[in-house]
Amino acid sequence: MAGLEGKTLFITGASRGIGKEIGLRAARDGANVAIAAKTTEPHPKLPGTIHTAAEEIEAGGGKALAIQCDIRFEDQIASAMAHTAETFGGIDILVNNASAISLTGTVETPMKRYDLMHQINARGTYACCQAAHPWLAQAANPHILTLSPPLNMNPRWFGPHVAYTMAKYGMSMCMLGMAEDFREEGIACNCLWPRTVIATAALALLPGIDTKRCRKPEIVSDAAHAILCRDSRSCTGNFFIDEEVLAEDGITDLQGYAVDPSQPLQTDLFLD
C-alpha cells in the first residue's frame, strides 16, 4: 500500500510518548492527526500537551487537530470523533494508545486505581472503537491499531499486577473480537507491542526502569506506520511485535533505536 498522505488518524493519549511519535511518523507522509488527550496545561512531571504535540505534527508536515478528550466519557469521545470527521472529511485510522498503569499487587491496588485502569484501558478502547466505526466503515483502507500485548496466560504476568494485566488484556481482547466482528467491512483490528521497554517520560516514573536499557519510541511508530500502510482486509486479527513487523519489511538493524547500544535491552512485560 501507499503511505498515509491525506489519511486521518485519531490517536488517543497522543500528547506525548508513543502516541505522539505515531502521529509524527504519519505527519511525515502528510497525514491529518487528531490528538485526543486530556492534557491541555503542562503536567508537573510529564512533558507535552495536546497543543505542543499539534505544533510538532504541523512542523513535521502533517495537519493537526488538538482535542481535549477524556476517553472515560463516551460523550467526549463522540464529540471528538465528530469534530475530527467534520474537520478532515472522515476518519481512516484509530490508534488506541491511551493507557493507565499501576504495577501493584492485589492488596496494594486501591479500587480507585483499579477503576481508572479499566475505564481507560479496556473500556476506553471499546468505546473509541464503537464511536469510530461509522467513519471507519466508509474509509478506503480502515485500521484500528491498539497498543496492547499478545494474550499470554502465563501466571507470572498476572500475579505481580493482576489489575493492570486484566486491563491491558482487555484492550487486546477488543481487537481479537472486533477483528471478526468487523471483518466483512474490511476494518483491520490489530495489536502492537514492543519487544523491549520503550523510553518514555511516563515509564521513567516507574521504579525499576533503566532507560539506558530501553529503545526509543520511534521503533514503535515505525512499526505502526508499516502496519497502517497494509491492506486492511488481509491484515487483521494480529498481535504484532514491533521488531518482527520491521523485519518483515527488511529492517533488521535495530541498533539505532537503542537509547544506549552498549547496554543489554530490557524485555517488556507479557513476553516470555
N, C-alpha and C positions, 0 to 999 in steps of 0.2 A: 504494500500500500504506500501511498504518498505520505508526506509529513502532515503536520497538524495546521497548516496555514488555513485561516478562516474558520477553524473549528472553535467551538465554545466549550470551555471546561468550567465546571462548577466544583471547586475544591474546598472541602471543609477543613477548618484549622490551618488555613494557608497563610497566616500572618508571619509564620516563622518555620524553621526546621524543614523537614522533608516535604511538607505540603507546599511551602513556598518554592523549594527547589524544583518540584514538578511543574509549578506554574512558570518558573523562569525558563525551564527547558522547552516548554511549549511556546513561550514567547519568542524564542529564537526562530521558530517556524512562522511566526506571525499569527499566533492564535489569540483568541479572546479568553480572558481568565477572570472568572468571578471568585473573589477572595471572600469566602464566607467564614467569619470567625468572630469571637467575642471582643477581642482586644482593640479598642479604639484609642486608649490612652496608654502610654508606656507602662509596662509591668515593672515592679521594683527589682525583680530578679531575672527577668527574661527580656531579650531584645525584640523589637519589632511590633508593629501594629498593622491593621488592615490597610492603613494609608501608606505607611512606608513600604509595605510589600507591593502595593499598587504602583508606587513610584518606580520601584525596581523593575517590575514587569513591563511598564511602559518604556523605561530606558532600555530594556532588553529586546525591544522590537515587537512587543505584543500590545494588545488593548486590555486595560484592566478595569474592573468594577469592584470597588471596596464595599462590602455589605456586612454590617453588624448583624450577626445571626447566632443565636444560642440554639443548637440542634436538639436540646431537651424539649423545645416547644414547637409543635407542628405548625402553629400559625406563623411563627417566624420563618420556618423552613418554606412554607407555601409562598409567603410574601417574597422571600429571597429568590426562589426559583422563578416566580412570575416576573420579578424585576429583571432578572438575568435574561430570560427569554424575550422580554419586551425590548431590552437594550440591544441584544445581539441577534435577534431573529430566531431563537431556538436554543436548545441545549443538546450537544453531541456527546458529552462525556461527563460522568460524575465520578469524582475521586473522593472516597470516604477515608479521609486521613485523620480527622479529629479523634482524639482518644484521651482517656484519663487512666492514670496508672498509680497503683499502690502495691508494692511488693511486700505485703504483710500477711501474716498468718491469720487463721480464723479468729482467734481471740483478740488479736491486735488490730483488726479491721473494724472501725466503727461503722454502724449501719448507714450513717450519712455518707461515708466514703464508698461503701458497697453500692448504695443507690446511685451515686454520681457516676461510677464506672459503668454501671449497667445502663443508665439513662443515656450517657454519651456514646458508649461503645456499641453495644448491641442494639438498643432501641433507636439511637440516633441514626445508625447505619440503615436500619429497616425503614425508618421514617423518611430519610432522604431518598432512598431508592423508590419508595412508593410515590413520593412527591415528584420526582424527576421523570417517572415513567411516561407520562403523556407526551413529553417533548422527546425523550429518547426513542419512543416508538415511531416518531416521524423522521428521525435522523437517518442519514445515509449509511453511517458506519458507527452505530452507537455502542458505547462501552461504559460499564461500571467497573471501577478498579478500587479494591478495598485493601488498605494496609493492615493486613492481619495474617496470622500464621497458618501453616498447614495443621490440620487436626491430628493431634498426637495424643493418644490415650495413656502414654507412659505416666505412671503416678508421680514421678519426680517433678512433673510440670504442674501438678495440682497441689501437692502437699504444702509447699512453702508459701503459696499465694493463690489459694483456690478462688477467691473472689475475682481477682484480676484475670486469671486463666479463663474462668467462665465467661467473663465479659468480652475478652478477645476472641474466644472460640465462638461466641455468639455472632460476631461480625463475620467470621469465616463460614458459619452455618448459613447466614443470609445468602452468601454467594453460592454455596453449594445448592441451596434450594431454588434461588432465583435463576440460576443458570438453566435449570429445567423449566421453571415457570415461564421464563421469557424467551425460551429457545426458538419457538416458531416466529417470534417477532424479530429475531436476529439481534437481540440485545446481549452483548457479551458481558458476562459476570465472572470476574476473576479476582484472586487474592495475590498480593505481592508481599514478600517478607525478606528481610536482609539476612544473608548468611552470618554476618558479623554485627556486633553492636555498632550503631551509627552515632557519630559525634554530633549531637545536637545540644543546644543550650538547656533544654528541658531534662535530657538524660544526665547531663553533667551534674544536676542537682541530686541525683540518686546516689546512695552510698555504694561503694564497691566498683564504680565505673572509672577505669583508667582510660582517659581519652586518647592517650598515645597508642592504645591497642585497638582503636576503632578505625572504621572507614568514614569517609566524608559522605554527606547526604547525596552528592552528585551520582554515586553509584546506583542509588535507588531511583533517582529521577531519570537517569539514562535508561534503566531497565523499564521503568514505567512508560517512557516515550516509545520504546521498542514495542511494548505490548499494545499500546493505544493506536499504533500505526498498523496493526494487523487486522485482517478481515474478521469482523465481529462474529460472523456466522460460523467460522471454522476455528475460532479461538475463544472458547468459553468453558467454564467449569474447572479451571486450573488453579492449583496452589503453586504459584511461581516463587522461585528463589532468585534474588537479583543477579548473582553471578552466573547462574545457569541460563537465564534469559540472554545475558550478554554473550555467553559462549555460543549460543545458537546463532547469534549474529556475527560470529567470528572474532569477538573481543575476548581474549584470554589473558592479556597482560593487564592485571588489575593493580599493579604497584602504585600507579598514580592516584588511586583512590584512597590509599592508606594515609592516615594522619602522620604516622611515623613508620616508614617502610622497614626500619631496623627492628621494630618490635613485633612479637607474635600477636596475631589477631585474636580477639575475644569473640567466641561464637555467641550468637544471640540466643535468647530464650526460645524454647519449644523445639529446638533442633538437636536431636541426639548426636 
